[in-house]
Amino acid sequence: MNNRIQKLIQLGEQFDIAITEKQGDKLLAYMDKLLEKNKHINLTRITDEDEFIKLHIMDSLSLLKLIKNPRAKILDVGTGGGFPGIPLAIVLEDAEITLMDSTKKKLNVIKEIAHELSIDNINILHGRAEELGQDPEFRETYEVVTSRAVANLTLLSEYCLPLTKVGGQFLPMKGKDYEEELESSKKPIEILGGKIIDVKKGLLLQSDYVHVIINIEKTRKTPIQYPRINGKIKKDGFPI
Ligand SMILES: C[S@@+](CC[C@H](N)C(=O)[O-])C[C@H]1O[C@@H](n2cnc3c(N)ncnc32)[C@H](O)[C@@H]1O
C-alpha cells in the first residue's frame, strides 16, 4: 500500500471512519483528477492536498455516522465539485447517490471523473432544487438528503425537505453561524414537515473550522405550496 493511502486510512481511523485500501485509492484519485480540472474550471478553492483531505474528503465522510441505512437512496443538493456526494459514493458502495446541481459544467466534470474511476453508484441530476422539488418524479423520493455550502438553513430546508421521503433524513452541513440559523429556521422546518433531532459536531476538532451536521427527520409530508418558485422564495422570505 502506498504512503498516501496509508496516511488517509490512518486519518480515517482517528475519526472512527473505516476506509479500505481500494476506497482510499479512489478517494485520492478523485482528488488528483479534480485538482487537475480545477486549473481550467472553478470547482474548489481548496488546492492544498492536506486541506483537501480534511475539508473535503473527511468532512464529507463525517456524514457516515448519521446515515441510518448504508444502502439508502441519497441526494446531494448543490454538489459543486462533488461534495459530500462523491466521497459518500466511494465509501457507501451499496448506496445510490444522486448528485444535483444547477450548473451543468460542474456536473459534466464530476461525471467524467466518476466514469474514469468506475464510480458507478451515482446519478447526475441537472436542475434547481426548488424546481425538482415540485416534480413528482423527484418529490419526497430520497431517504437521505444532504447539502453543504449552498444556502442559509431556512432556504436550504425549503429546497431539501420537499425532496426528502417521509421517514427519511435531511442532513444539512453547516458552519460557524449554525446556532443563529437553527433558531430562525425552527418554525420553517416544522412547517415543511421536518423535526430537528440533534446537532452533531463535525470531525475537525483540532482545526479552526466549525462544522456541524444538523440531523432532521422528515416526519410529515411537505405542504404542496413548497418549494415556492425561486423569485418568490428570495423576494418574500419564509411566510411565518
Ligand atoms: C459553494 S458551492 C458548494 C459545493 C459543494 N456542496 C461543496 O460543499 O463543496 C454551491 C453549489 O450549489 C449550487 N446551487 C446553488 N443553488 C442551487 C439550487 N437552487 N439548486 C441546485 N444547485 C444549486 C451551485 O451551482 C454551486 O455549485
The ligand as an SDF file (V2000), in Angstrom:
LIG
                    3D

 27 29  0  0  0  0  0  0  0  0999 V2000
  -20.4710   26.8940   -2.8310 C   0  0  0  0  0  0  0  0  0  0  0  0
  -20.9280   25.5660   -3.8770 S   0  0  0  0  0  0  0  0  0  0  0  0
  -20.8200   24.2020   -2.7660 C   0  0  0  0  0  0  0  0  0  0  0  0
  -20.4070   22.9570   -3.4680 C   0  0  0  0  0  0  0  0  0  0  0  0
  -20.2650   21.7000   -2.5780 C   0  0  0  0  0  0  0  0  0  0  0  0
  -21.5370   21.3260   -1.9750 N   0  0  0  0  0  0  0  0  0  0  0  0
  -19.2060   21.8780   -1.5090 C   0  0  0  0  0  0  0  0  0  0  0  0
  -19.5440   21.9370   -0.3300 O   0  0  0  0  0  0  0  0  0  0  0  0
  -18.0130   21.9650   -1.8630 O   0  0  0  0  0  0  0  0  0  0  0  0
  -22.6850   25.7620   -4.0640 C   0  0  0  0  0  0  0  0  0  0  0  0
  -23.2580   24.9450   -5.2350 C   0  0  0  0  0  0  0  0  0  0  0  0
  -24.6710   24.9330   -5.1260 O   0  0  0  0  0  0  0  0  0  0  0  0
  -25.2500   25.0830   -6.4180 C   0  0  0  0  0  0  0  0  0  0  0  0
  -26.6080   25.6390   -6.2120 N   0  0  0  0  0  0  0  0  0  0  0  0
  -26.9240   26.8420   -5.6710 C   0  0  0  0  0  0  0  0  0  0  0  0
  -28.2740   26.9990   -5.6270 N   0  0  0  0  0  0  0  0  0  0  0  0
  -28.8120   25.8510   -6.1310 C   0  0  0  0  0  0  0  0  0  0  0  0
  -30.1490   25.4090   -6.3480 C   0  0  0  0  0  0  0  0  0  0  0  0
  -31.1970   26.1730   -6.0320 N   0  0  0  0  0  0  0  0  0  0  0  0
  -30.3510   24.1810   -6.8840 N   0  0  0  0  0  0  0  0  0  0  0  0
  -29.2940   23.3990   -7.2200 C   0  0  0  0  0  0  0  0  0  0  0  0
  -27.9980   23.7730   -7.0460 N   0  0  0  0  0  0  0  0  0  0  0  0
  -27.7550   24.9810   -6.5090 C   0  0  0  0  0  0  0  0  0  0  0  0
  -24.2720   25.9820   -7.1560 C   0  0  0  0  0  0  0  0  0  0  0  0
  -24.3540   25.8190   -8.5540 O   0  0  0  0  0  0  0  0  0  0  0  0
  -22.9230   25.5270   -6.5950 C   0  0  0  0  0  0  0  0  0  0  0  0
  -22.3220   24.5260   -7.4000 O   0  0  0  0  0  0  0  0  0  0  0  0
  1  2  1  0
  2  3  1  0
  2 10  1  0
  3  4  1  0
  4  5  1  0
  5  6  1  0
  5  7  1  0
  7  8  2  0
  7  9  1  0
 10 11  1  0
 11 12  1  0
 11 26  1  0
 12 13  1  0
 13 14  1  0
 13 24  1  0
 14 15  1  0
 14 23  1  0
 15 16  2  0
 16 17  1  0
 17 18  1  0
 17 23  2  0
 18 19  1  0
 18 20  2  0
 20 21  1  0
 21 22  2  0
 22 23  1  0
 24 25  1  0
 24 26  1  0
 26 27  1  0
M  CHG  2   2   1   9  -1
M  END
$$$$
